[in-house]
Every structure is written in structure tokens, then in C-alpha cells.
Amino acid sequence: MPILEGYPVINPAYMKKILTCLLFLAALSCQKKPKPAEVQTHLKKAMTEFLYESVNNDSSKVKFEVKDVIFFEDVNFYECEFNVRMVQGSKDTTGAMKARITKDFSKVNRKL
């Protein structure tokens, strides 16, 4: 007496391979969400690199120090406000800068 008459029989070894592949793909697709401290570090680094790019990476002209950052995580980017110390010659000032940084920390769009 056939159990499933009219249905194809699937080889258990083949089914095991498919299940293994699906579990492997599921494990790869799950990315660990970074901790807020890690995000803060990456945001500070991205902003520092952006600021030095604006002076052609010449730290003899001006020095930047990103003191802290407050950020809001949106779908595709981080909305940030930085406190930045700038030293240029004998001038020393600290101010706030706003920027939007992509989730992969590769693009910085400064807001004026």
C-alpha cells in the first residue's frame, strides 16, 4: 500500500543537503546589531576623516578633535550632532556640527 500515491518520493540525503544549505544561508543573513558604543566610535571616526579631507589631510594647518556625538538611528543613515574642538594656529574653538552619516559609515553629509 503506497503512502503518498501520485507524489514523487524525495531522497532523504537530498533533503538533508537542502536543509543544511537553508540553515547556512539563514545564519549568514543574520547580522549582529552593533552596540551604541561601537556606533559612536565609528561615527566619530567617520566625522574626523571627513573633517581632515576638507583640509586635504594636512594636520599642520588645523587639528580636529571630535569630543562627543549624539545620534539618532534612521532606516538608512544616522542623524548626528557632534561637539568638535578645532585648533588652527593660535586659535582654539569648540562648536557643534550636524551631519548625516550612512549606515556603512562611508558617506558624510554635513548640515549647515
N, CA, C and O atoms as a GROMACS GRO file, in nm:
protein
  448
    1MET      N    1   0.083  -0.117   0.000
    1MET     CA    2   0.000   0.000   0.000
    1MET      C    3   0.090   0.125   0.000
    1MET      O    4   0.165   0.148   0.095
    2PRO      N    5   0.081   0.207  -0.108
    2PRO     CA    6   0.164   0.328  -0.116
    2PRO      C    7   0.115   0.434  -0.016
    2PRO      O    8  -0.005   0.453   0.004
    3ILE      N    9   0.212   0.502   0.045
    3ILE     CA   10   0.179   0.603   0.146
    3ILE      C   11   0.125   0.730   0.080
    3ILE      O   12   0.018   0.778   0.117
    4LEU      N   13   0.198   0.783  -0.017
    4LEU     CA   14   0.156   0.905  -0.086
    4LEU      C   15   0.147   0.874  -0.235
    4LEU      O   16   0.240   0.897  -0.311
    5GLU      N   17   0.038   0.823  -0.272
    5GLU     CA   18   0.021   0.782  -0.411
    5GLU      C   19   0.013   0.906  -0.501
    5GLU      O   20  -0.065   0.998  -0.474
    6GLY      N   21   0.092   0.908  -0.607
    6GLY     CA   22   0.091   1.017  -0.702
    6GLY      C   23   0.192   1.128  -0.672
    6GLY      O   24   0.211   1.218  -0.754
    7TYR      N   25   0.257   1.123  -0.556
    7TYR     CA   26   0.358   1.223  -0.521
    7TYR      C   27   0.496   1.164  -0.540
    7TYR      O   28   0.518   1.046  -0.514
    8PRO      N   29   0.592   1.247  -0.587
    8PRO     CA   30   0.728   1.195  -0.604
    8PRO      C   31   0.793   1.171  -0.468
    8PRO      O   32   0.766   1.243  -0.372
    9VAL      N   33   0.876   1.073  -0.462
    9VAL     CA   34   0.949   1.040  -0.339
    9VAL      C   35   1.080   1.118  -0.339
    9VAL      O   36   1.155   1.114  -0.436
   10ILE      N   37   1.106   1.189  -0.231
   10ILE     CA   38   1.228   1.269  -0.219
   10ILE      C   39   1.330   1.190  -0.138
   10ILE      O   40   1.300   1.138  -0.031
   11ASN      N   41   1.448   1.183  -0.193
   11ASN     CA   42   1.557   1.112  -0.128
   11ASN      C   43   1.594   1.184   0.003
   11ASN      O   44   1.615   1.305   0.000
   12PRO      N   45   1.601   1.114   0.116
   12PRO     CA   46   1.635   1.178   0.244
   12PRO      C   47   1.773   1.246   0.243
   12PRO      O   48   1.790   1.349   0.308
   13ALA      N   49   1.870   1.192   0.171
   13ALA     CA   50   2.003   1.254   0.164
   13ALA      C   51   1.994   1.389   0.092
   13ALA      O   52   2.060   1.485   0.132
   14TYR      N   53   1.914   1.395  -0.013
   14TYR     CA   54   1.894   1.519  -0.086
   14TYR      C   55   1.824   1.623   0.002
   14TYR      O   56   1.861   1.740   0.002
   15MET      N   57   1.726   1.580   0.077
   15MET     CA   58   1.653   1.668   0.168
   15MET      C   59   1.747   1.723   0.276
   15MET      O   60   1.734   1.839   0.315
   16LYS      N   61   1.839   1.642   0.323
   16LYS     CA   62   1.935   1.683   0.426
   16LYS      C   63   2.027   1.793   0.371
   16LYS      O   64   2.058   1.888   0.442
   17LYS      N   65   2.069   1.779   0.245
   17LYS     CA   66   2.154   1.880   0.181
   17LYS      C   67   2.080   2.013   0.168
   17LYS      O   68   2.137   2.119   0.194
   18ILE      N   69   1.955   2.007   0.127
   18ILE     CA   70   1.874   2.128   0.112
   18ILE      C   71   1.858   2.198   0.247
   18ILE      O   72   1.872   2.320   0.256
   19LEU      N   73   1.827   2.121   0.350
   19LEU     CA   74   1.809   2.176   0.483
   19LEU      C   75   1.938   2.240   0.534
   19LEU      O   76   1.934   2.347   0.596
   20THR      N   77   2.051   2.177   0.510
   20THR     CA   78   2.180   2.230   0.552
   20THR      C   79   2.208   2.362   0.481
   20THR      O   80   2.254   2.458   0.544
   21CYS      N   81   2.181   2.369   0.352
   21CYS     CA   82   2.202   2.494   0.276
   21CYS      C   83   2.112   2.605   0.328
   21CYS      O   84   2.157   2.719   0.342
   22LEU      N   85   1.987   2.574   0.356
   22LEU     CA   86   1.894   2.675   0.406
   22LEU      C   87   1.938   2.727   0.543
   22LEU      O   88   1.929   2.848   0.569
   23LEU      N   89   1.984   2.639   0.631
   23LEU     CA   90   2.030   2.682   0.763
   23LEU      C   91   2.156   2.768   0.751
   23LEU      O   92   2.172   2.865   0.825
   24PHE      N   93   2.244   2.732   0.659
   24PHE     CA   94   2.366   2.809   0.637
   24PHE      C   95   2.333   2.949   0.586
   24PHE      O   96   2.392   3.047   0.632
   25LEU      N   97   2.241   2.959   0.492
   25LEU     CA   98   2.200   3.089   0.439
   25LEU      C   99   2.132   3.174   0.547
   25LEU      O  100   2.152   3.295   0.552
   26ALA      N  101   2.053   3.111   0.630
   26ALA     CA  102   1.986   3.184   0.738
   26ALA      C  103   2.088   3.238   0.838
   26ALA      O  104   2.073   3.350   0.887
   27ALA      N  105   2.191   3.161   0.867
   27ALA     CA  106   2.295   3.206   0.959
   27ALA      C  107   2.374   3.323   0.901
   27ALA      O  108   2.411   3.414   0.974
   28LEU      N  109   2.400   3.321   0.771
   28LEU     CA  110   2.473   3.430   0.707
   28LEU      C  111   2.391   3.558   0.698
   28LEU      O  112   2.446   3.668   0.705
   29SER      N  113   2.262   3.544   0.684
   29SER     CA  114   2.178   3.662   0.666
   29SER      C  115   2.154   3.737   0.797
   29SER      O  116   2.115   3.854   0.794
   30CYS      N  117   2.176   3.675   0.909
   30CYS     CA  118   2.157   3.740   1.038
   30CYS      C  119   2.284   3.815   1.077
   30CYS      O  120   2.385   3.753   1.108
   31GLN      N  121   2.278   3.949   1.075
   31GLN     CA  122   2.392   4.029   1.115
   31GLN      C  123   2.371   4.080   1.256
   31GLN      O  124   2.260   4.116   1.296
   32LYS      N  125   2.480   4.083   1.330
   32LYS     CA  126   2.474   4.130   1.466
   32LYS      C  127   2.458   4.283   1.466
   32LYS      O  128   2.531   4.353   1.396
   33LYS      N  129   2.363   4.333   1.541
   33LYS     CA  130   2.342   4.476   1.551
   33LYS      C  131   2.452   4.535   1.640
   33LYS      O  132   2.474   4.487   1.751
   34PRO      N  133   2.522   4.639   1.590
   34PRO     CA  134   2.631   4.695   1.670
   34PRO      C  135   2.580   4.763   1.796
   34PRO      O  136   2.469   4.816   1.799
   35LYS      N  137   2.663   4.761   1.898
   35LYS     CA  138   2.628   4.826   2.025
   35LYS      C  139   2.641   4.977   2.008
   35LYS      O  140   2.717   5.023   1.924
   36PRO      N  141   2.566   5.055   2.087
   36PRO     CA  142   2.572   5.201   2.076
   36PRO      C  143   2.715   5.257   2.091
   36PRO      O  144   2.751   5.354   2.024
   37ALA      N  145   2.795   5.198   2.177
   37ALA     CA  146   2.933   5.246   2.195
   37ALA      C  147   3.015   5.224   2.068
   37ALA      O  148   3.097   5.308   2.032
   38GLU      N  149   2.993   5.110   2.000
   38GLU     CA  150   3.064   5.083   1.874
   38GLU      C  151   3.019   5.180   1.766
   38GLU      O  152   3.101   5.230   1.688
   39VAL      N  153   2.889   5.208   1.760
   39VAL     CA  154   2.836   5.302   1.662
   39VAL      C  155   2.896   5.439   1.687
   39VAL      O  156   2.937   5.507   1.592
   40GLN      N  157   2.901   5.481   1.812
   40GLN     CA  158   2.959   5.611   1.848
   40GLN      C  159   3.102   5.621   1.800
   40GLN      O  160   3.141   5.723   1.743
   41THR      N  161   3.181   5.519   1.822
   41THR     CA  162   3.321   5.518   1.780
   41THR      C  163   3.332   5.530   1.629
   41THR      O  164   3.414   5.608   1.579
   42HIS      N  165   3.251   5.456   1.555
   42HIS     CA  166   3.254   5.462   1.409
   42HIS      C  167   3.209   5.598   1.358
   42HIS      O  168   3.265   5.650   1.261
   43LEU      N  169   3.108   5.657   1.422
   43LEU     CA  170   3.061   5.789   1.381
   43LEU      C  171   3.168   5.895   1.403
   43LEU      O  172   3.189   5.981   1.318
   44LYS      N  173   3.235   5.890   1.518
   44LYS     CA  174   3.342   5.985   1.546
   44LYS      C  175   3.456   5.972   1.444
   44LYS      O  176   3.509   6.071   1.396
   45LYS      N  177   3.491   5.848   1.413
   45LYS     CA  178   3.598   5.824   1.316
   45LYS      C  179   3.560   5.876   1.178
   45LYS      O  180   3.641   5.940   1.111
   46ALA      N  181   3.436   5.850   1.136
   46ALA     CA  182   3.390   5.895   1.004
   46ALA      C  183   3.390   6.048   0.997
   46ALA      O  184   3.430   6.105   0.896
   47MET      N  185   3.346   6.115   1.102
   47MET     CA  186   3.343   6.261   1.103
   47MET      C  187   3.484   6.318   1.104
   47MET      O  188   3.511   6.417   1.034
   48THR      N  189   3.574   6.259   1.180
   48THR     CA  190   3.713   6.305   1.184
   48THR      C  191   3.776   6.293   1.046
   48THR      O  192   3.843   6.385   1.000
   49GLU      N  193   3.755   6.179   0.980
   49GLU     CA  194   3.809   6.161   0.845
   49GLU      C  195   3.750   6.264   0.748
   49GLU      O  196   3.822   6.318   0.664
   50PHE      N  197   3.621   6.290   0.760
   50PHE     CA  198   3.555   6.389   0.675
   50PHE      C  199   3.615   6.528   0.696
   50PHE      O  200   3.640   6.600   0.599
   51LEU      N  201   3.637   6.566   0.821
   51LEU     CA  202   3.692   6.698   0.851
   51LEU      C  203   3.834   6.713   0.797
   51LEU      O  204   3.869   6.818   0.743
   52TYR      N  205   3.915   6.610   0.812
   52TYR     CA  206   4.052   6.618   0.761
   52TYR      C  207   4.057   6.614   0.608
   52TYR      O  208   4.149   6.669   0.548
   53GLU      N  209   3.960   6.549   0.545
   53GLU     CA  210   3.953   6.552   0.398
   53GLU      C  211   3.929   6.694   0.348
   53GLU      O  212   3.976   6.731   0.240
   54SER      N  213   3.857   6.774   0.425
   54SER     CA  214   3.827   6.912   0.384
   54SER      C  215   3.951   7.001   0.383
   54SER      O  216   3.952   7.105   0.317
   55VAL      N  217   4.056   6.961   0.455
   55VAL     CA  218   4.183   7.036   0.454
   55VAL      C  219   4.293   6.952   0.389
   55VAL      O  220   4.411   6.971   0.418
   56ASN      N  221   4.254   6.859   0.303
   56ASN     CA  222   4.348   6.771   0.230
   56ASN      C  223   4.439   6.693   0.324
   56ASN      O  224   4.558   6.676   0.295
   57ASN      N  225   4.386   6.648   0.436
   57ASN     CA  226   4.458   6.567   0.535
   57ASN      C  227   4.586   6.634   0.584
   57ASN      O  228   4.682   6.565   0.619
   58ASP      N  229   4.588   6.767   0.588
   58ASP     CA  230   4.704   6.843   0.634
   58ASP      C  231   4.680   6.888   0.778
   58ASP      O  232   4.616   6.990   0.802
   59SER      N  233   4.731   6.812   0.874
   59SER     CA  234   4.707   6.845   1.013
   59SER      C  235   4.801   6.954   1.063
   59SER      O  236   4.793   6.994   1.179
   60SER      N  237   4.891   7.003   0.976
   60SER     CA  238   4.975   7.115   1.019
   60SER      C  239   4.896   7.246   1.015
   60SER      O  240   4.930   7.340   1.087
   61LYS      N  241   4.791   7.255   0.933
   61LYS     CA  242   4.709   7.375   0.923
   61LYS      C  243   4.606   7.382   1.036
   61LYS      O  244   4.590   7.486   1.100
   62VAL      N  245   4.539   7.271   1.057
   62VAL     CA  246   4.429   7.269   1.154
   62VAL      C  247   4.419   7.129   1.215
   62VAL      O  248   4.447   7.029   1.149
   63LYS      N  249   4.380   7.125   1.341
   63LYS     CA  250   4.361   6.996   1.409
   63LYS      C  251   4.216   6.989   1.458
   63LYS      O  252   4.161   7.086   1.510
   64PHE      N  253   4.158   6.872   1.440
   64PHE     CA  254   4.020   6.849   1.484
   64PHE      C  255   4.018   6.740   1.589
   64PHE      O  256   4.093   6.643   1.582
   65GLU      N  257   3.933   6.759   1.687
   65GLU     CA  258   3.910   6.656   1.788
   65GLU      C  259   3.759   6.645   1.809
   65GLU      O  260   3.697   6.739   1.858
   66VAL      N  261   3.702   6.532   1.772
   66VAL     CA  262   3.559   6.510   1.793
   66VAL      C  263   3.541   6.467   1.938
   66VAL      O  264   3.580   6.356   1.977
   67LYS      N  265   3.481   6.555   2.016
   67LYS     CA  266   3.466   6.530   2.160
   67LYS      C  267   3.359   6.426   2.188
   67LYS      O  268   3.385   6.327   2.256
   68ASP      N  269   3.238   6.448   2.137
   68ASP     CA  270   3.130   6.353   2.159
   68ASP      C  271   3.027   6.366   2.048
   68ASP      O  272   3.031   6.459   1.967
   69VAL      N  273   2.937   6.270   2.045
   69VAL     CA  274   2.834   6.267   1.941
   69VAL      C  275   2.702   6.222   2.002
   69VAL      O  276   2.697   6.134   2.088
   70ILE      N  277   2.596   6.285   1.957
   70ILE     CA  278   2.460   6.243   1.989
   70ILE      C  279   2.399   6.202   1.856
   70ILE      O  280   2.407   6.277   1.758
   71PHE      N  281   2.339   6.084   1.851
   71PHE     CA  282   2.289   6.038   1.721
   71PHE      C  283   2.153   5.972   1.734
   71PHE      O  284   2.113   5.923   1.840
   72PHE      N  285   2.083   5.974   1.621
   72PHE     CA  286   1.954   5.906   1.607
   72PHE      C  287   1.967   5.812   1.489
   72PHE      O  288   2.010   5.853   1.381
   73GLU      N  289   1.932   5.686   1.507
   73GLU     CA  290   1.941   5.586   1.400
   73GLU      C  291   1.812   5.586   1.320
   73GLU      O  292   1.704   5.558   1.372
   74ASP      N  293   1.825   5.617   1.191
   74ASP     CA  294   1.712   5.611   1.099
   74ASP      C  295   1.727   5.484   1.015
   74ASP      O  296   1.815   5.402   1.043
   75VAL      N  297   1.645   5.466   0.916
   75VAL     CA  298   1.647   5.343   0.836
   75VAL      C  299   1.778   5.327   0.759
   75VAL      O  300   1.839   5.221   0.764
   76ASN      N  301   1.822   5.432   0.688
   76ASN     CA  302   1.940   5.422   0.602
   76ASN      C  303   2.060   5.504   0.649
   76ASN      O  304   2.166   5.497   0.587
   77PHE      N  305   2.045   5.580   0.756
   77PHE     CA  306   2.153   5.668   0.797
   77PHE      C  307   2.141   5.701   0.945
   77PHE      O  308   2.042   5.667   1.011
   78TYR      N  309   2.245   5.769   0.996
   78TYR     CA  310   2.245   5.820   1.133
   78TYR      C  311   2.238   5.972   1.125
   78TYR      O  312   2.313   6.035   1.051
   79GLU      N  313   2.148   6.030   1.201
   79GLU     CA  314   2.137   6.176   1.214
   79GLU      C  315   2.221   6.211   1.336
   79GLU      O  316   2.192   6.164   1.446
   80CYS      N  317   2.324   6.295   1.318
   80CYS     CA  318   2.422   6.316   1.425
   80CYS      C  319   2.443   6.464   1.457
   80CYS      O  320   2.426   6.551   1.372
   81GLU      N  321   2.480   6.488   1.582
   81GLU     CA  322   2.529   6.619   1.624
   81GLU      C  323   2.658   6.597   1.701
   81GLU      O  324   2.661   6.526   1.802
   82PHE      N  325   2.766   6.658   1.652
   82PHE     CA  326   2.899   6.640   1.709
   82PHE      C  327   2.943   6.766   1.782
   82PHE      O  328   2.910   6.877   1.740
   83ASN      N  329   3.016   6.749   1.890
   83ASN     CA  330   3.090   6.858   1.952
   83ASN      C  331   3.235   6.841   1.909
   83ASN      O  332   3.299   6.740   1.938
   84VAL      N  333   3.286   6.944   1.838
   84VAL     CA  334   3.418   6.933   1.777
   84VAL      C  335   3.506   7.046   1.826
   84VAL      O  336   3.466   7.162   1.829
   85ARG      N  337   3.628   7.011   1.864
   85ARG     CA  338   3.729   7.110   1.902
   85ARG      C  339   3.819   7.130   1.782
   85ARG      O  340   3.867   7.033   1.723
   86MET      N  341   3.842   7.256   1.746
   86MET     CA  342   3.927   7.287   1.632
   86MET      C  343   4.038   7.380   1.678
   86MET      O  344   4.013   7.481   1.743
   87VAL      N  345   4.162   7.344   1.644
   87VAL     CA  346   4.278   7.426   1.676
   87VAL      C  347   4.343   7.464   1.544
   87VAL      O  348   4.383   7.378   1.466
   88GLN      N  349   4.353   7.596   1.521
   88GLN     CA  350   4.414   7.645   1.398
   88GLN      C  351   4.512   7.754   1.437
   88GLN      O  352   4.474   7.865   1.473
   89GLY      N  353   4.640   7.721   1.429
   89GLY     CA  354   4.742   7.816   1.473
   89GLY      C  355   4.726   7.843   1.621
   89GLY      O  356   4.733   7.751   1.702
   90SER      N  357   4.705   7.970   1.656
   90SER     CA  358   4.688   8.006   1.796
   90SER      C  359   4.540   8.013   1.834
   90SER      O  360   4.507   8.043   1.949
   91LYS      N  361   4.450   7.987   1.739
   91LYS     CA  362   4.306   7.992   1.765
   91LYS      C  363   4.257   7.855   1.810
   91LYS      O  364   4.296   7.751   1.756
   92ASP      N  365   4.170   7.858   1.908
   92ASP     CA  366   4.116   7.734   1.963
   92ASP      C  367   3.966   7.756   1.987
   92ASP      O  368   3.927   7.849   2.057
   93THR      N  369   3.884   7.670   1.929
   93THR     CA  370   3.740   7.686   1.946
   93THR      C  371   3.671   7.550   1.951
   93THR      O  372   3.721   7.452   1.895
   94THR      N  373   3.559   7.546   2.016
   94THR     CA  374   3.477   7.425   2.022
   94THR      C  375   3.337   7.463   1.974
   94THR      O  376   3.282   7.565   2.014
   95GLY      N  377   3.280   7.379   1.888
   95GLY     CA  378   3.147   7.409   1.836
   95GLY      C  379   3.071   7.283   1.803
   95GLY      O  380   3.123   7.172   1.812
   96ALA      N  381   2.947   7.302   1.765
   96ALA     CA  382   2.859   7.190   1.729
   96ALA      C  383   2.848   7.181   1.577
   96ALA      O  384   2.839   7.283   1.508
   97MET      N  385   2.851   7.060   1.527
   97MET     CA  386   2.834   7.033   1.385
   97MET      C  387   2.731   6.924   1.370
   97MET      O  388   2.729   6.828   1.447
   98LYS      N  389   2.644   6.939   1.270
   98LYS     CA  390   2.544   6.837   1.242
   98LYS      C  391   2.578   6.768   1.111
   98LYS      O  392   2.629   6.831   1.018
   99ALA      N  393   2.550   6.639   1.105
   99ALA     CA  394   2.579   6.562   0.984
   99ALA      C  395   2.487   6.442   0.976
   99ALA      O  396   2.429   6.398   1.075
  100ARG      N  397   2.475   6.392   0.854
  100ARG     CA  398   2.401   6.268   0.827
  100ARG      C  399   2.503   6.170   0.773
  100ARG      O  400   2.569   6.198   0.673
  101ILE      N  401   2.515   6.054   0.838
  101ILE     CA  402   2.617   5.954   0.802
  101ILE      C  403   2.546   5.824   0.766
  101ILE      O  404   2.456   5.780   0.838
  102THR      N  405   2.588   5.764   0.654
  102THR     CA  406   2.526   5.640   0.609
  102THR      C  407   2.555   5.528   0.707
  102THR      O  408   2.648   5.536   0.787
  103LYS      N  409   2.475   5.423   0.700
  103LYS     CA  410   2.488   5.310   0.793
  103LYS      C  411   2.622   5.238   0.782
  103LYS      O  412   2.668   5.177   0.879
  104ASP      N  413   2.684   5.244   0.663
  104ASP     CA  414   2.815   5.179   0.648
  104ASP      C  415   2.930   5.275   0.679
  104ASP      O  416   3.046   5.240   0.660
  105PHE      N  417   2.898   5.395   0.727
  105PHE     CA  418   2.993   5.497   0.771
  105PHE      C  419   3.084   5.546   0.658
  105PHE      O  420   3.192   5.598   0.686
  106SER      N  421   3.044   5.531   0.532
  106SER     CA  422   3.130   5.568   0.421
  106SER      C  423   3.102   5.710   0.368
  106SER      O  424   3.190   5.772   0.308
  107LYS      N  425   2.981   5.761   0.389
  107LYS     CA  426   2.946   5.893   0.336
  107LYS      C  427   2.897   5.983   0.449
  107LYS      O  428   2.815   5.944   0.532
  108VAL      N  429   2.952   6.104   0.449
  108VAL     CA  430   2.914   6.204   0.549
  108VAL      C  431   2.857   6.324   0.474
  108VAL      O  432   2.924   6.380   0.386
  109ASN      N  433   2.736   6.364   0.508
  109ASN     CA  434   2.674   6.484   0.452
  109ASN      C  435   2.656   6.581   0.567
  109ASN      O  436   2.570   6.563   0.654
  110ARG      N  437   2.738   6.685   0.566
  110ARG     CA  438   2.733   6.783   0.674
  110ARG      C  439   2.617   6.879   0.651
  110ARG      O  440   2.592   6.923   0.538
  111LYS      N  441   2.547   6.910   0.759
  111LYS     CA  442   2.437   7.006   0.753
  111LYS      C  443   2.488   7.139   0.805
  111LYS      O  444   2.564   7.145   0.902
  112LEU      N  445   2.447   7.243   0.740
  112LEU     CA  446   2.490   7.376   0.785
  112LEU      C  447   2.386   7.442   0.871
  112LEU      O  448   2.406   7.555   0.917
   0.00000   0.00000   0.00000
